Amino acid sequence: MPKIERIKLSDNQDLVTSLVDNEKLDLRIFVKTDNYTGATKRGFRLYLFDNNWTEFKKLLDKVDVIYEEKV
């Protein structure tokens, strides 16, 4: 599963984006603790076909507009 990007959320948590089977975008929380290091169940997969990617980008654009209004 090739990693696309990693965003640090805190000292022990990252949001990692990966491409799975060239058809799914996976956004997953990774943790690093004394007991466990790796992916958690927290996250989601988005299939990149059937217009899903286009609709997801539209959603992100809307979130961006609202964020910019608040900042």
N, C-alpha and C positions, 0 to 999 in steps of 0.2 A: 504494500500500500504506500505509494509515493507521497511524502509530505509536501504540501504546498506552502504552508506558512504556519508559524507558531507565534501566538500573542501571549505575553506574560500577563496574567491576571493578578497574581500575588506571589509571594516568595515561594509558595509550594504548589501553585496551580497555573497551568497554561491552557489556552484554547488552541487546539491543533486542527488544522484543516488538511484533509487528505483526499485523494482521488482513489476510489475503489472500483476495480474492474473497468476503468475508463467510462463508467456510466453513472457513478454515484459520488456526490460530494458528501464527505463525512466531516462533521464538526463535533469534536469530542473534547471533554475536559480531561486533562492529564494531571495527576497529582504526584508529588514526591514527599513521602513521609518516612518515618522510621520503620513502619510496618509494611508499606506498599509503595511501589513506584510503577506507574503505568496508567493506562486508560481506565476511565470510570464508565459507568452506564449513562452518565449525564452527557447528553449530546443528541444529535440526530443525523439522519442521512436523507439526502435529497436526490431523487433520480433526476438526471439531467436531460431527460427526453420528455416528449408529450407536452412541450411548452412550459414545463416546470421551472427551468432555469430562467426563462424570460419573466415569468410571473414573480419569482423570488427576487430578481433584480428590481422589479417595479416596487415590491414591498420594501426593499432596502432603500430605494430612492425616497419613498414616503417617510421612512424612519429618519433618513438624513435631513429632510426638510424640517421635520418636527424638532430634531436635535438642534439644528442651526437656529431655529426660532427661540429655543430655550437658552442658548449660550450667549 
